[in-house]
């Protein structure tokens, strides 16, 4: 089992670098690389989630934006319950999903600026 790196604070620059590397095209990635991306992206997501939760909680609860983001945060938590799956295609899809989640969380927390 892979030990997750811990990030007390996910910096936008560091998170963006991991996202860009995970989403880069080209030849299929090796499973070892996908496992590393999985661990790094999960650590970034776990570091960003509390800040994103506070950001969403600060919105007016009757607003459409609040509802969409609240639903998205719940879906992100469910995504974190899954692993890479079987095979390279499944692992690649999962890592790319985690990378997109990181991007969204950065936008929720203002870290994408």
C-alpha positions in Angstrom: 0.0 0.0 0.0 1.3 3.5 -0.9 1.8 5.9 1.9 0.2 9.2 1.0 2.4 12.3 1.2 1.1 14.9 3.6 0.7 18.5 2.6 -0.3 20.9 5.3 -1.0 23.5 2.7 -1.5 22.7 -1.0 0.2 25.5 -2.8 -1.4 26.4 -6.1 1.9 26.2 -7.9 2.8 22.8 -6.6 -0.7 21.5 -7.2 -0.9 22.9 -10.7 2.5 21.2 -11.5 1.1 17.8 -10.4 -2.1 18.4 -12.3 -0.3 19.3 -15.5 2.0 16.3 -15.3 -0.9 13.9 -14.6 -2.9 15.3 -17.5 -0.1 15.4 -20.0 -0.7 13.5 -23.2 1.7 11.3 -24.9 2.3 7.6 -24.5 0.5 5.7 -21.8 1.9 6.2 -18.4 3.4 3.3 -16.4 1.4 2.0 -13.5 4.1 3.2 -11.1 3.7 6.7 -12.4 -0.1 6.5 -12.0 0.2 5.2 -8.5 2.5 8.2 -7.7 0.0 10.6 -9.3 -2.8 9.0 -7.4 -1.0 9.4 -4.0 0.1 13.0 -4.8 -3.3 14.2 -6.1 -5.2 12.6 -3.2 -2.9 14.4 -0.8 -3.5 17.7 -2.5 -7.3 17.1 -2.5 -7.3 16.2 1.2 -5.3 19.4 1.9 -7.7 21.6 -0.3 -11.0 20.1 0.9 -11.3 21.8 4.2 -10.6 25.2 2.6 -13.1 24.5 -0.2 -15.7 23.4 2.4 -15.2 26.7 4.2 -15.5 28.6 0.9 -18.7 26.9 -0.1 -20.2 27.2 3.4 -19.6 31.0 3.2 -22.0 31.2 0.2 -25.7 31.8 0.6 -27.3 28.3 1.0 -30.2 29.0 -1.3 -28.0 30.0 -4.2 -27.5 27.7 -7.3 -23.7 28.1 -7.0 -23.8 26.9 -3.4 -26.0 23.9 -4.4 -23.7 22.9 -7.3 -20.5 23.2 -5.3 -22.0 21.4 -2.3 -23.0 18.5 -4.6 -19.6 18.6 -6.2 -17.8 18.4 -2.8 -20.0 15.4 -1.9 -19.1 13.7 -5.2 -15.4 14.4 -4.6 -15.6 12.6 -1.3 -17.2 9.6 -3.0 -14.4 9.6 -5.7 -11.8 9.5 -2.9 -13.4 6.2 -1.8 -12.4 4.5 -5.1 -8.9 3.3 -6.0 -7.1 3.0 -9.4 -9.1 0.0 -10.5 -7.8 -2.8 -12.7 -5.6 -2.0 -15.6 -3.9 1.0 -17.1 -7.0 2.5 -18.7 -9.0 2.5 -15.5 -6.0 3.9 -13.6 -5.4 6.6 -16.2 -9.1 7.7 -16.0 -9.1 7.8 -12.2 -5.9 9.9 -12.1 -7.3 12.3 -14.7 -10.5 12.6 -12.6 -8.5 13.4 -9.5 -6.5 16.0 -11.5 -9.8 17.7 -12.7 -11.0 17.6 -9.1 -7.8 19.4 -7.9 -8.4 22.1 -10.6 -12.0 22.6 -9.4 -10.9 22.8 -5.7 -8.3 25.4 -6.6 -11.0 27.5 -8.3 -13.3 27.2 -5.3 -10.5 28.3 -3.0 -9.2 31.1 -5.2 -5.9 29.3 -5.8 -6.2 29.2 -9.5 -5.5 32.9 -9.9 
